């Protein structure tokens, strides 16, 4: 089994960035180079040269689930979206950004106003992309459950007189393009189940069997691992049936969720990649708890959580231990800082419990029992804390009762899961009006540090250090999907978050930025 592991950390190049350094107690600066400009690139083509391909590719989808990128939450269907749709920007597996449908963009000195100008692109039906398509798509995304969290700092979105889309923010933000890998569709079709996109393929459902057909008049050119002229789609029935179809060699590639209750093990020959999905598992403290209102106990909680064992025991390797509140693949995740708060066998937590004279005190650990995997993880965490000196009482509730208990603070700790935005924004936890503000999580100091990190990447170090020293939010891990493929067929695949078939057009942020 081959597992592709990303090794290079890239950073977003935007005017106004301030440099930092990779040293203890100083802002972390990622190392490594991002994507470079292709000197042969001369701009998008009006017509792509038709290629002859012998590649045979068979995929699957749920026909009774929507293919609308703003309402679809099924990862099997979303795996096809990279082929059907394009975004203003594409984000690779290391969170590096490159322009896609954005031809140029400008940003104000205070980093509160951006203007994006779309490429001379065409949809698969031959109609031209315009700024209204971009604006309507982003407005629809803003109103959706899937993408709403990316618009927390957005004050207004409007069209400009010169054909651009202007986004005005409530706070300065140097990395807004990181959030704009949102599919763009025709303005008139944003509510349809199968809207038209500008991607290299389009969905043809006229025949008996639906097919993704290659758009021979694609507006641009890219070096893609998928070259098939037509991709047959089979009807998915369940994760187990998808697994069986793949093992019987009727499917070329599938996306699976090893962290779900319905996951089915694969026991055949394949190539394997992980694909991060942004799902963040964490412990949240009730700051009014007799135990976790104590700062020393709360901040020592991180040392009692054996994250690596949880990843190995329950996620089949498709998760990453996260000591800091960001994905370890995020460019501003400091391994040096993370090491300071890593599991130490529970020694520091045991000492903190002893020093605070709360040894043997009972604490309630709340968990949603409808997620059986999370339930098992919570029970293990309960055993870890019990071994460190507390007595953990599990509160295992169904979804509706779990949410009610969260709101009424009927717990000392809870094991939560949420999908963080690609910029790892934590304001939803620490804002008084934040959607994740449970158990007195909000804090003005941490909230201000969140905004400072959005304004300057060097401040992520300070934010993460402050969060860990405070302890009311204790990171556990970040989950991933599994991408299985027929051996030797797609060896150049580089799956990224929300983009199984990630590709670049060879452009860079630096070249697209309008300066002066």
C-alpha positions in Angstrom: 0.0 0.0 0.0 1.3 3.3 -1.0 0.4 6.4 1.0 1.2 9.8 -0.3 2.4 12.1 2.5 3.0 15.8 1.9 6.4 17.1 3.0 6.5 20.7 1.8 5.0 23.6 3.7 4.0 26.6 1.5 3.0 30.0 2.5 0.5 32.4 0.9 2.2 35.4 -0.8 0.1 38.6 -0.3 1.0 42.2 0.1 1.3 43.3 3.7 2.8 40.0 5.0 5.4 40.4 7.8 8.2 38.0 8.2 8.7 35.9 11.3 11.2 33.2 12.4 11.1 29.6 13.4 12.4 29.9 17.0 11.0 29.2 20.4 8.7 31.9 21.8 8.7 33.8 18.5 6.2 33.8 15.6 6.6 30.8 13.4 7.5 31.2 9.8 7.0 28.2 7.5 9.9 26.9 5.5 9.9 25.6 1.9 8.9 27.0 -1.4 5.5 27.3 -2.9 4.4 26.7 -6.5 6.5 28.5 -9.0 5.4 30.5 -12.0 5.4 28.6 -15.3 7.3 30.8 -17.6 5.7 29.2 -20.6 2.2 30.1 -19.4 0.8 32.9 -21.6 -2.8 33.1 -20.2 -5.9 31.0 -20.7 -6.5 29.4 -24.1 -9.7 30.2 -25.9 -9.8 26.5 -26.9 -8.0 23.6 -25.6 -6.3 21.3 -28.1 -8.1 18.0 -28.1 -6.0 15.2 -26.7 -6.3 11.5 -27.5 -6.4 9.5 -24.3 -6.5 5.8 -23.7 -7.1 6.3 -19.9 -10.1 4.4 -18.7 -11.6 5.8 -15.5 -14.8 4.7 -13.7 -16.2 6.6 -10.8 -19.3 6.6 -8.6 -21.9 9.0 -7.1 -25.2 9.0 -5.4 -27.8 10.0 -8.0 -30.4 10.8 -5.4 -28.1 13.3 -3.7 -27.5 16.7 -5.1 -24.5 17.8 -7.2 -25.0 21.4 -6.1 -21.7 22.5 -4.5 -23.4 24.7 -2.0 -25.9 22.2 -0.6 -24.1 18.9 -1.2 -22.5 17.5 2.0 -21.8 13.9 0.7 -18.1 13.4 0.2 -18.7 10.8 -2.5 -20.4 13.3 -4.8 -18.1 16.1 -3.8 -15.1 14.0 -5.0 -16.3 14.8 -8.5 -16.5 18.6 -8.0 -12.9 19.3 -8.9 -13.6 18.0 -12.4 -16.9 19.9 -12.8 -16.3 23.2 -11.2 -13.5 25.8 -10.7 -13.1 28.5 -8.0 -11.4 31.9 -7.9 -8.5 30.1 -6.2 -7.3 26.6 -5.8 -5.8 25.4 -2.5 -3.4 22.4 -2.4 -2.9 19.9 0.4 -0.4 22.1 2.2 -2.8 25.1 2.1 -0.9 27.0 -0.6 -3.0 29.1 -2.8 -2.9 29.6 -6.6 -5.3 31.6 -8.9 -7.8 29.7 -10.9 -10.8 31.7 -12.1 -9.2 34.9 -10.7 -7.2 36.6 -13.4 -6.0 39.5 -11.1 -6.9 40.8 -7.7 -6.2 43.9 -5.6 -6.1 44.4 -1.9 -6.2 47.6 0.1 -3.3 48.6 2.5 -5.5 47.9 5.5 -6.3 44.4 4.2 -10.0 45.1 4.6 -11.0 45.4 0.9 -10.3 43.0 -1.9 -11.3 43.2 -5.6 -11.2 40.1 -7.7 -11.3 40.1 -11.5 -12.5 36.9 -13.3 -10.7 35.2 -16.1 -12.0 35.2 -19.7 -13.4 31.8 -18.9 -16.4 29.9 -20.4 -18.8 27.4 -18.8 -19.2 24.0 -20.3 -22.3 25.1 -22.2 -20.2 27.8 -24.0 -21.5 30.8 -22.2 -19.0 33.3 -20.8 -18.1 33.7 -17.1 -18.7 37.2 -15.7 -18.5 39.0 -12.4 -22.2 38.5 -11.7 -21.7 34.7 -11.8 -18.9 35.0 -9.2 -20.9 37.3 -7.0 -24.0 35.2 -7.0 -22.1 32.0 -6.4 -20.3 33.6 -3.4 -23.6 35.0 -2.0 -25.2 31.6 -2.3 -22.2 30.0 -0.6 -22.5 32.6 2.2 -26.0 31.4 2.9 -25.2 27.7 2.9 -24.4 25.6 5.9 -21.3 24.2 4.1 -19.5 27.4 3.4 -21.1 29.9 5.8 -18.1 29.8 8.3 -15.8 31.3 5.6 -17.7 34.5 5.6 -17.5 35.4 9.3 -15.4 38.5 8.6 -17.2 39.5 5.4 -19.2 42.8 5.7 -20.3 43.2 2.1 -19.8 41.8 -1.5 -20.6 44.0 -4.5 -19.8 44.4 -8.2 -17.3 47.1 -9.3 -17.7 49.3 -12.4 -14.7 47.8 -14.0 -15.9 44.2 -13.9 -14.6 43.0 -10.6 -16.1 41.6 -7.4 -15.3 43.6 -4.3 -15.3 42.0 -0.9 -15.2 44.3 2.2 -14.3 42.8 5.5 -15.0 43.8 9.1 -11.4 43.1 10.1 -8.1 43.1 8.2 -7.3 39.7 6.7 -4.1 38.9 4.7 -5.3 35.5 3.5 -8.8 35.9 2.2 -8.0 34.0 -1.1 -7.4 30.9 1.1 -11.1 30.8 1.8 -12.2 31.3 -1.8 -11.7 27.8 -3.2 -15.5 27.9 -3.5 -17.0 26.5 -6.8 -18.4 29.1 -9.2 -21.4 28.3 -11.3 -23.7 30.2 -13.6 -25.7 32.8 -11.7 -29.0 31.6 -13.1 -28.3 28.0 -11.8 -27.1 28.4 -8.2 -30.2 26.7 -7.0 -30.2 23.8 -9.4 -29.2 20.2 -8.4 -26.7 20.0 -11.3 -25.5 23.5 -12.2 -23.1 24.2 -15.1 -19.4 24.8 -14.2 -16.2 25.9 -15.9 -14.2 22.7 -15.1 -12.5 20.3 -17.5 -15.5 17.9 -17.5 -19.3 18.2 -17.6 -22.0 15.9 -16.4 -23.9 14.2 -19.3 -27.0 12.4 -18.0 -28.9 12.1 -21.2 -28.1 8.5 -21.8 -28.9 5.4 -19.8 -25.7 5.7 -17.9 -24.5 9.2 -16.6 -21.0 10.2 -17.9 -18.5 12.9 -17.1 -17.4 14.1 -20.6 -14.2 15.9 -21.3 -14.9 19.5 -22.4 -12.8 19.7 -25.6 -13.4 23.4 -25.7 -12.2 24.0 -22.1 -11.2 27.6 -21.7 -7.7 26.8 -20.1 -5.0 24.2 -20.1 -3.6 22.2 -17.1 -1.4 19.2 -16.6 -3.9 16.8 -15.1 -3.6 13.2 -14.0 -7.2 12.7 -15.3 -7.1 12.6 -19.1 -10.0 10.2 -20.0 -12.3 11.5 -22.7 -15.3 10.1 -20.8 -15.7 8.9 -17.3 -18.5 6.4 -16.6 -20.5 6.9 -13.4 -22.1 4.1 -11.5 -24.9 4.5 -9.0 -23.7 4.3 -5.4 -25.8 2.4 -2.9 -23.8 2.5 0.3 -20.1 2.7 1.4 -20.0 -1.1 1.5 -21.4 -1.4 -2.0 -18.8 1.2 -3.2 -16.1 -0.9 -1.5 -17.3 -4.0 -3.2 -17.5 -2.4 -6.7 -13.9 -1.1 -6.2 -12.6 -4.5 -5.1 -14.3 -6.2 -8.1 -12.4 -3.7 -10.3 -15.6 -1.9 -11.5 -14.4 1.4 -10.1 -11.1 3.1 -10.6 -11.1 5.5 -7.6 -13.2 6.0 -4.5 -13.3 8.3 -1.6 -14.1 6.8 1.8 -14.4 8.1 5.4 -12.5 5.9 7.9 -13.9 8.0 10.7 -17.6 7.2 10.0 -19.7 4.5 11.4 -20.5 3.2 7.9 -16.9 2.8 6.8 -16.1 -0.5 5.1 -12.5 -1.9 5.1 -10.7 -2.3 1.8 -8.8 -5.6 1.4 -7.5 -5.5 -2.2 -4.5 -4.1 -4.1 -4.6 -0.3 -4.4 -2.8 2.9 -4.1 -3.9 5.0 -1.2 -3.8 8.7 -0.3 -5.2 10.7 2.6 -7.3 13.8 1.9 -7.8 16.2 4.8 -11.4 17.3 5.4 -11.0 20.0 8.0 -12.9 18.1 10.7 -11.4 19.1 14.1 -11.9 17.0 17.2 -11.3 18.8 20.5 -12.2 19.0 24.2 -14.1 22.0 25.4 -14.1 23.1 29.0 -16.9 24.5 31.0 -15.1 27.4 32.7 -17.7 27.5 35.4 -16.9 23.9 36.4 -15.5 23.4 39.9 -12.5 21.7 38.4 -11.9 23.4 35.0 -12.5 26.8 36.3 -9.1 26.4 37.8 -6.6 27.8 35.2 -3.8 25.4 36.3 -5.9 22.3 35.9 -7.4 23.5 32.6 -4.1 24.4 31.0 -2.6 21.0 32.0 -5.3 19.0 30.3 -3.3 18.8 27.1 -0.6 16.7 28.8 -3.1 14.0 29.7 -4.4 13.3 26.1 -2.5 10.5 24.3 -3.5 11.7 20.8 -1.3 9.3 18.8 -2.9 6.3 20.5 -6.4 7.7 19.6 -5.4 8.2 16.0 -3.9 4.7 15.7 -6.7 2.9 17.6 -9.7 4.5 15.9 -8.9 6.3 12.7 -6.8 3.8 10.9 -4.1 6.4 10.4 -6.6 8.8 8.6 -6.2 11.6 11.2 -3.4 13.7 12.5 -2.6 14.3 16.1 -3.0 18.1 16.7 -1.5 19.5 19.8 -2.3 23.1 18.6 -5.7 24.3 17.4 -4.8 24.0 13.7 -4.1 21.3 11.2 -0.5 20.1 11.3 -0.4 20.6 7.5 -1.3 24.3 8.0 1.8 26.4 7.1 1.7 28.3 10.5 1.5 25.2 12.7 4.7 25.3 14.8 6.1 21.9 15.6 8.4 23.5 18.1 5.5 25.1 20.0 3.4 21.9 19.7 6.1 19.9 21.4 5.7 22.1 24.5 2.1 21.0 25.0 2.4 17.3 23.9 1.3 14.3 25.9 3.7 13.5 28.7 2.1 10.4 30.1 -0.3 12.5 32.2 2.4 13.6 34.7 1.8 17.4 34.4 -2.0 17.0 34.6 -1.7 14.7 37.6 0.5 17.2 39.4 -1.9 20.0 38.5 -4.9 18.0 39.9 -2.9 17.3 43.1 -1.7 20.9 43.5 -5.3 22.1 43.1 -6.6 19.6 45.7 -9.2 18.1 43.3 -7.8 14.6 43.2 -10.7 12.1 43.1 -13.2 14.7 42.2 -16.0 13.7 39.7 -16.2 15.5 36.4 -18.8 15.0 33.6 -17.6 14.3 30.1 -20.3 15.0 27.6 -20.4 13.3 24.2 -22.8 12.7 21.3 -23.5 9.0 21.4 -25.0 9.0 17.8 -21.4 9.2 16.6 -20.2 5.8 17.8 -16.6 6.4 16.9 -16.5 9.7 18.8 -18.2 7.9 21.7 -15.4 5.3 21.9 -12.8 8.1 21.7 -14.5 9.9 24.5 -14.5 6.8 26.7 -10.8 6.4 26.2 -10.2 10.0 27.1 -12.3 9.5 30.2 -9.9 6.6 31.1 -6.9 8.8 30.5 -8.2 11.5 32.9 -9.3 9.0 35.5 -5.7 7.5 35.4 -4.4 11.1 36.0 -6.4 11.6 39.2 -10.0 12.5 38.4 -13.2 10.4 38.4 -14.8 10.8 35.0 -18.6 10.3 34.6 -19.7 9.8 31.0 -22.7 11.7 29.8 -23.6 9.9 26.5 -26.6 11.7 24.9 -28.4 11.6 21.5 -27.8 14.6 19.2 -30.7 16.7 20.4 -30.1 16.1 24.1 -26.3 16.6 23.5 -26.9 20.1 22.0 -29.3 21.0 24.8 -26.8 19.9 27.5 -24.1 22.0 25.7 -26.3 25.1 25.8 -27.3 24.5 29.4 -23.6 23.8 30.5 -24.5 20.4 31.9 -21.0 19.1 31.8 -17.4 19.8 32.9 -15.9 18.7 29.6 -17.3 17.9 26.2 -15.8 16.1 23.2 -16.8 18.2 20.1 -16.2 18.1 16.4 -16.4 21.0 14.0 -15.2 21.8 10.5 -12.6 24.6 10.6 -12.2 27.0 7.7 -9.0 26.6 5.7 -7.5 29.6 7.5 -8.0 27.8 10.8 -10.1 30.7 12.1 -11.0 30.2 15.8 -13.3 33.3 16.3 -16.4 31.1 16.4 -15.1 29.7 19.8 -13.9 33.0 21.4 -16.4 35.6 20.1 -19.4 36.3 22.5 -21.7 35.6 19.5 -19.6 32.7 18.1 -21.4 29.6 17.1 -19.0 27.4 19.1 -19.1 29.5 22.3 -20.2 26.9 24.8 -19.5 26.7 28.4 -18.1 30.2 28.7 -15.6 29.6 25.9 -15.6 33.3 24.7 -12.7 35.4 25.8 -11.8 38.9 24.6 -8.1 38.4 24.7 -8.2 35.2 22.7 -10.7 36.8 20.3 -8.4 39.7 19.6 -5.5 37.3 19.0 -7.7 35.5 16.5 -8.2 38.7 14.6 -4.4 39.5 14.8 -3.6 36.1 13.3 -6.0 36.8 10.4 -4.2 40.1 9.8 -0.7 38.7 9.9 0.3 35.1 9.8 3.2 35.7 12.2 0.6 36.0 15.0 -0.7 32.5 14.7 2.2 31.5 17.0 1.0 33.9 19.7 -2.6 32.8 19.2 -1.8 29.1 19.5 0.4 29.7 22.6 -2.3 31.7 24.3 -5.0 29.1 23.5 -2.9 26.3 25.0 -1.8 28.3 28.0 -5.5 29.1 28.7 -6.7 25.6 28.2 -10.4 26.1 27.7 -10.0 24.6 24.2 -7.9 21.5 24.0 -7.1 20.2 20.5 -7.1 16.4 19.8 -6.9 15.7 16.1 -7.8 16.5 12.5 -9.6 13.9 10.4 -8.9 12.9 6.8 -10.7 11.0 4.1 -9.1 8.0 2.3 -8.7 8.0 -1.4 -8.3 4.5 -3.0 -7.3 4.1 -6.6 -6.4 1.4 -9.1 -2.7 0.8 -8.8 -0.7 2.7 -11.5 -3.6 4.6 -12.9 -3.4 8.0 -11.1 0.1 7.9 -9.5 0.4 11.7 -9.8 -2.7 12.4 -7.8 -2.3 15.0 -5.0 -5.6 15.1 -3.2 -6.3 18.3 -1.3 -9.1 19.4 1.1 -12.3 19.5 -0.9 -10.3 18.7 -4.1 -9.6 15.0 -4.7 -8.3 15.8 -8.3 -6.4 18.9 -7.4 -4.6 20.6 -10.2 -2.9 24.0 -10.8 -3.0 26.3 -13.9 0.6 27.3 -13.3 -0.2 30.8 -12.0 1.0 32.4 -8.8 -0.5 34.8 -6.3 2.4 37.2 -6.8 1.8 37.4 -10.6 -2.0 37.9 -10.1 -1.6 40.6 -7.5 -2.2 44.2 -8.8 0.5 46.2 -7.1 0.6 49.9 -6.4 
